[in-house]
Amino acid sequence: MAIDIDEQKDMLASKEAHLGYIQNVITRMGQNSFQCKTWCITLVSALLVIYLEQPNGKPHPECTYIAGAVIVLFGLLDTYYLYLERGYRYLYNVAADLTPNESVQPYDMKIPQSHTGLRQYGKALISVTTGLFYLVTLLLLLALTFFIKL
């Protein structure tokens, strides 16, 4: 039983739309990750200004604690976005038939089980784009508060 030309065109259009949906999700995750970094830097900078600009000349250590918590929380959120982005990139490859022995149903947006879980989240956490960025930011915060106290 052969598939006629119109059915092939419909199947191809359906696959292209599915890949477009996945690509839109990947783009949103990348934008969310970028926004996490910009908000983190903005809030930490504002807290450091409050920390340094006290009228009595004494810095308040509470600001550095809050800034550290902001870095950790935004780091975890950013890691989650990267985790999702990587999962959807894998789903894209499966949907585009670039991954052998795996397939998905048309318009299925569920990340394959092989790319979910704590191990995948841990890989995202120690990646250069999240782990290094937030670790360096946290270390700079600690160094700044240490040198200010001297």
Order of alpha helices (4+ residues) and beta strands (2+ residues): alpha-alpha-alpha-alpha
